Amino acid sequence: TMVAVVDTECVGLQDKSVYDFGYVIQNRAGNQVFEAAHLVEEIVTDAEKMTGAFYAKKIFSHYLPLVDAGLIDIRPFKYIQEEFLDVCSTYKVNVFSAYNLGFDAGALHHTSSILANSKFLNYVPKLLDIWQFACETILNRPTYRNMAQQYNWISEAGNLRTNAECAYRYVTHQPEAVEAHTALCDARIEGEILAKCFRQKKTVPYGVMNAQPWRIVNA
């Protein structure tokens, strides 16, 4: 099994145009063989779109210094898409995954339809929502419940939080860890969570998306 763990940063919840796309390719054990991240030229240079971006301030505080340092580049969406598909083909990637895959898949499909006039993927891998997998295997344990209550990872509605940040804190025993909310950093974190899920030797919930997995943990 070879897995692509992808993450997107989008303009907003209404406009799901992707401006930052990052991914890691790894096996079930979490051994990474490739990673990449790019800013999407058509979106990130659109001042009107980016002013409304959820993390807009980061363009100046975070991304531009990375671009200057040569740590991330700005590429047309078509280039990013073709590179990703080439990499998937090279490493025989048969699982496409993300934490809350429904969101990232929707954002990539939206962006691909407006910028490339196509679907994002040109083949049909197995789909795996790491959020679903994590809630079924590791976040439904008493040890997670205890840690979440101890550090107050509780939503306004009184539910235990089950986001990638909290899952990562739990699997790494780092209660203070904070997600960077840049696509590549988040994809790396999600890859670590995924490897931990695979180690549980439970049934893998391929194809289950948008199933509100937080309910499993808060049942």
C-alpha positions as a printed NumPy array, in Angstrom:
array([[  0.   ,   0.   ,   0.   ],
       [  1.326,   3.443,  -0.938],
       [ -0.576,   6.453,   0.343],
       [ -0.747,  10.095,  -0.68 ],
       [ -1.555,  12.235,   2.368],
       [ -2.706,  15.61 ,   1.057],
       [ -3.595,  18.892,   2.698],
       [ -5.015,  22.11 ,   1.297],
       [ -5.264,  25.653,   2.545],
       [ -8.257,  27.379,   0.979],
       [ -9.463,  30.941,   0.613],
       [-12.395,  30.216,   2.918],
       [-15.272,  27.928,   3.771],
       [-17.441,  29.528,   1.078],
       [-14.762,  29.915,  -1.598],
       [-12.837,  26.644,  -1.524],
       [-10.157,  27.792,  -3.975],
       [ -6.889,  26.134,  -2.928],
       [ -3.918,  28.491,  -2.571],
       [ -1.505,  26.093,  -0.805],
       [ -1.267,  22.388,  -1.671],
       [  1.092,  20.032,   0.133],
       [  1.435,  16.275,   0.241],
       [  3.566,  13.397,   1.432],
       [  3.822,   9.934,  -0.112],
       [  4.343,   7.154,   2.421],
       [  3.711,   3.482,   3.1  ],
       [  1.48 ,   2.055,   5.823],
       [  4.335,   2.21 ,   8.338],
       [  4.672,   5.962,   7.735],
       [  7.996,   5.791,   5.857],
       [  7.92 ,   8.816,   3.567],
       [  9.396,   8.566,   0.075],
       [  8.411,  11.969,  -1.324],
       [  6.939,  15.298,  -0.273],
       [  6.142,  18.579,  -2.002],
       [  4.283,  21.84 ,  -1.529],
       [  3.365,  24.644,  -3.89 ],
       [  1.414,  27.869,  -3.757],
       [ -1.203,  28.09 ,  -6.519],
       [ -0.255,  30.993,  -8.771],
       [ -3.746,  31.817, -10.058],
       [ -5.174,  32.048,  -6.534],
       [ -2.319,  33.428,  -4.464],
       [ -1.753,  36.344,  -6.862],
       [ -5.471,  37.225,  -6.905],
       [ -5.51 ,  40.052,  -4.361],
       [ -9.294,  40.187,  -4.183],
       [ -9.604,  36.482,  -3.385],
       [ -6.725,  36.436,  -0.937],
       [ -7.917,  39.424,   1.096],
       [-10.748,  37.225,   2.3  ],
       [ -8.548,  34.187,   2.916],
       [ -8.935,  32.593,   6.313],
       [ -5.192,  32.834,   6.95 ],
       [ -4.601,  35.861,   4.694],
       [ -2.105,  37.509,   7.05 ],
       [  0.114,  34.462,   6.693],
       [  0.786,  35.275,   3.046],
       [  3.029,  38.111,   4.197],
       [  4.151,  36.831,   7.579],
       [  4.766,  33.212,   6.612],
       [  4.658,  32.38 ,   2.912],
       [  6.607,  35.222,   1.335],
       [  9.658,  34.573,   3.548],
       [  9.432,  30.878,   2.55 ],
       [  9.277,  31.839,  -1.131],
       [ 12.262,  34.169,  -0.666],
       [ 14.18 ,  31.373,   1.05 ],
       [ 13.361,  28.97 ,  -1.788],
       [ 11.447,  26.646,   0.547],
       [  8.186,  26.856,  -1.413],
       [  7.453,  27.995,  -4.934],
       [  4.519,  29.506,  -6.768],
       [  3.299,  27.401,  -9.688],
       [  0.299,  27.323, -12.025],
       [ -2.343,  24.874, -10.853],
       [ -1.934,  22.692, -13.949],
       [  1.777,  22.191, -13.127],
       [  0.937,  21.214,  -9.523],
       [ -1.742,  18.774, -10.65 ],
       [  0.485,  17.13 , -13.289],
       [  3.388,  16.797, -10.844],
       [  1.133,  15.16 ,  -8.255],
       [ -0.284,  12.676, -10.768],
       [  3.239,  11.852, -12.021],
       [  4.429,  11.236,  -8.463],
       [  1.394,   9.018,  -7.736],
       [  2.141,   7.037, -10.874],
       [  5.878,   6.727, -10.058],
       [  5.284,   5.467,  -6.521],
       [  2.19 ,   3.419,  -7.444],
       [  0.005,   5.327,  -4.996],
       [ -3.251,   3.438,  -4.492],
       [ -4.679,   5.333,  -1.503],
       [ -5.651,   9.024,  -1.538],
       [ -6.086,  10.379,   1.984],
       [ -6.47 ,  13.5  ,   4.108],
       [ -7.723,  14.405,   7.564],
       [-11.367,  15.286,   6.817],
       [-10.903,  14.096,   3.24 ],
       [-14.349,  15.3  ,   2.207],
       [-13.189,  18.893,   2.643],
       [ -9.84 ,  18.579,   0.845],
       [-11.243,  16.46 ,  -1.982],
       [-14.038,  18.997,  -2.474],
       [-11.591,  21.907,  -2.471],
       [ -9.271,  20.23 ,  -4.987],
       [-12.201,  19.295,  -7.227],
       [-13.512,  22.871,  -7.087],
       [-10.106,  24.377,  -7.865],
       [ -9.441,  21.853, -10.612],
       [-12.78 ,  22.51 , -12.265],
       [-12.202,  26.288, -12.401],
       [ -8.465,  26.281, -13.23 ],
       [ -7.871,  23.048, -15.156],
       [-11.378,  22.314, -16.423],
       [-10.966,  18.727, -15.23 ],
       [-11.228,  16.444, -12.23 ],
       [ -8.196,  16.591,  -9.934],
       [ -7.422,  12.857, -10.159],
       [ -7.188,  10.988, -13.453],
       [ -7.499,   7.561, -11.823],
       [ -9.541,   5.997,  -9.028],
       [ -7.523,   5.187,  -5.887],
       [ -9.024,   4.021,  -2.615],
       [-10.209,   7.014,  -0.592],
       [ -9.336,   7.195,   3.095],
       [-10.469,   9.851,   5.554],
       [ -7.794,   9.821,   8.274],
       [-10.246,  11.581,  10.625],
       [-12.683,   8.66 ,  10.301],
       [ -9.855,   6.134,  10.76 ],
       [ -8.478,   7.966,  13.823],
       [-11.878,   8.201,  15.506],
       [-12.489,   4.485,  14.918],
       [ -9.092,   3.305,  16.175],
       [ -7.318,   5.682,  18.569],
       [ -9.489,   8.634,  19.592],
       [-12.295,   6.46 ,  20.975],
       [-10.068,   5.189,  23.81 ],
       [-10.384,   6.154,  27.479],
       [ -6.757,   7.383,  27.379],
       [ -7.703,   9.925,  24.697],
       [-10.834,  10.969,  26.599],
       [ -8.75 ,  11.517,  29.753],
       [ -6.121,  13.57 ,  27.924],
       [ -8.74 ,  15.653,  26.107],
       [-10.503,  16.424,  29.387],
       [ -7.246,  17.147,  31.189],
       [ -6.172,  19.723,  28.58 ],
       [ -9.692,  20.985,  27.866],
       [ -9.884,  19.945,  24.199],
       [-13.613,  20.505,  24.383],
       [-15.789,  22.293,  21.831],
       [-18.33 ,  25.006,  22.689],
       [-21.001,  22.318,  22.37 ],
       [-19.239,  20.264,  25.046],
       [-17.839,  17.595,  22.703],
       [-14.294,  16.247,  22.796],
       [-12.354,  17.74 ,  19.89 ],
       [-11.153,  15.216,  17.308],
       [ -9.234,  17.485,  14.903],
       [ -5.793,  16.645,  13.509],
       [ -4.063,  18.891,  16.019],
       [ -5.518,  17.08 ,  19.035],
       [ -4.964,  13.657,  17.435],
       [ -1.318,  14.551,  16.786],
       [ -0.85 ,  15.766,  20.362],
       [ -2.212,  12.453,  21.587],
       [ -0.153,  10.139,  19.357],
       [  3.088,  12.053,  20.006],
       [  2.418,  12.725,  23.727],
       [  2.993,  16.457,  23.073],
       [ -0.047,  18.195,  24.561],
       [  1.243,  21.64 ,  23.539],
       [  1.883,  20.82 ,  19.848],
       [  0.328,  23.324,  17.422],
       [ -0.522,  22.776,  13.75 ],
       [  1.233,  25.216,  11.452],
       [ -1.775,  25.443,   9.109],
       [  0.439,  25.304,   6.082],
       [ -0.339,  22.435,   3.779],
       [  2.949,  20.514,   3.94 ],
       [  3.354,  20.768,   7.722],
       [ -0.213,  19.586,   8.215],
       [  0.219,  16.731,   5.711],
       [  3.299,  15.508,   7.627],
       [  1.347,  15.562,  10.905],
       [ -1.578,  13.737,   9.3  ],
       [  0.821,  11.133,   7.893],
       [  2.059,  10.385,  11.402],
       [ -1.499,  10.006,  12.686],
       [ -2.301,   7.688,   9.759],
       [  0.69 ,   5.42 ,  10.46 ],
       [ -0.477,   5.115,  14.077],
       [ -3.977,   4.153,  12.865],
       [ -2.603,   1.449,  10.543],
       [ -0.614,  -0.029,  13.443],
       [ -3.862,  -0.807,  15.276],
       [ -4.554,  -3.671,  12.82 ],
       [ -8.243,  -2.737,  12.54 ],
       [-10.468,  -2.669,   9.468],
       [ -9.568,   0.319,   7.312],
       [-12.652,   2.475,   6.544],
       [-11.919,   2.971,   2.838],
       [-14.508,   5.049,   1.025],
       [-16.172,   6.462,   4.169],
       [-16.299,  10.248,   3.892],
       [-18.298,  13.069,   5.501],
       [-19.627,  10.618,   8.101],
       [-19.241,  12.937,  11.116],
       [-16.655,  10.699,  12.816],
       [-16.51 ,  12.941,  15.898],
       [-19.774,  11.263,  16.918],
       [-17.906,   7.972,  17.458],
       [-15.692,   9.591,  20.093],
       [-18.58 ,  11.459,  21.706],
       [-21.072,   8.599,  21.734]])
